[in-house]
Amino acid sequence: MPRAPLLVFSHLRWDFVFQRPQHLISRLARTRRILYVEEPVASVGRPSLEIRQVAPGIEVATPHLDDSGRAFGITQEGTVLSLLRNHLDESAWPRFAAWLYTPMAVRVACALGAQAIVYDCMDELSAFLGAPPEMLNRERELLKVADAVFTGGPSLYRAKKPLHPSVHCFPSSVDIEHFSKAASLAEPEDQAVLRRPRLGYFGVIDERLDFEIIDRIAVAHPQWQIILVGPVVKIDASTLPLRPNIHYLGQRPYRDLPALVGGWDVGLMPFVLNASTGFINPTKALEYMAAGRPIVSTPIHDVAELYGDIVYVGDGPEGFQMACERALIAFDAERERRRAAQQRVLENTSWDATVTEMDAILSAIADRERVPATNLAPLFGMHKNVRRRLAG
């Protein structure tokens, strides 16, 4: 039976940091036609829809509007709807399913006549800096019309489970092959010149990072080289801590990340503990593991719950510094114990396996395929690998 194409609405640009949406959608595109709709951008002139092919089976649509209002907000949604409807008609799109990363697009998805709606809730977006004030109301609307809800980790699963009858926990996964070659790759020149030890972070540099922790460990250990890789967004770059041993290397392509992390002695996750990080499930935890790096994190709920026996956890500047010190001076036996635990986790997760389970649920609601009764159990509730991990 033909698989329904997907209209994906996202708050993240396709060409931004390569993360959960790109991993999932690029794999779903192996069997489904994809139109990935980005948030509108402000442009001069008549409204238009920029379409570009970014990968086999994946087109990205960027609405260009003269309205600088909130993304997919009430002043924009009528024009976005018109632009998308015209494109779908001209491209002879068949009946499709909608896959939403942002609740702000729920009214557009419904007005276009999506035959099924999936909400992939990867973050609690309403808690992020600059979130539209109507975000929570739009999410309530989305939860009323969604056929299935996927969550990015156990914390989000527990928060959303009482709100919808079909909630499924799919934490972030990893491309093991991509990161496992880290140690064998030549480092970029701007990192290779830095002395060791090197403690690194890659990802978005925004309000979710604890910059006091970064500054304090840099001051306390001037011999440590603190490497931060990623774009600075939503915050004033002039407020970032500046020390001789803190190095901002900017955004790098996903393909270059293994070579960078392969030259680190510790992978860092210095997240602040507040509403914006209460539900995050960082993809980089598994990516650091696949690269074979020791990991130090603040006590983010999903990290401590899923990987507490692998990750060195430290709360606040002093606790985080002590965790880094432990990671750097660990005896060989301790390093090997944690590496073995990393391998056990990695053996039971992959983006391919996650997409297989997600796609089975999507097929049941969008393709009208029958799902064999023997396969129904893993489709509901927590992803089987999460259940296994939480069970110890």
Protein Blocks (a to p, Z undefined) as FASTA:
>chain_A
ZZdddddddfbdfklccdfklmmmmmmmmmpccdddddddddedjdddddddfbghiacd
ddddfbfbdehiaklmmmmmmmmmmmmmmnopacdddddfbfklmmmmmmnopabdcddd
fbcfklpghiafklmmmmmmmmmmpmbdcdfbfklmmmmmmmocbdcdddddddfklmmm
mmmpccdfklmmpccdddddeddddfkbcfklmmmmmmmmmmbccddedddehiafklpc
cdfkbccebjadfklmmmmmmmpcbdcdddcddfklmmgccfklmmmmmnopacdddfdf
klmmmmmmmbccdehjklmmmmmmmmmmpcfklmmmmmmmmmmmmmmgcfklmmmmmmmm
mmmmmnopacdfklmmmmgcjafklmmmmnZZ
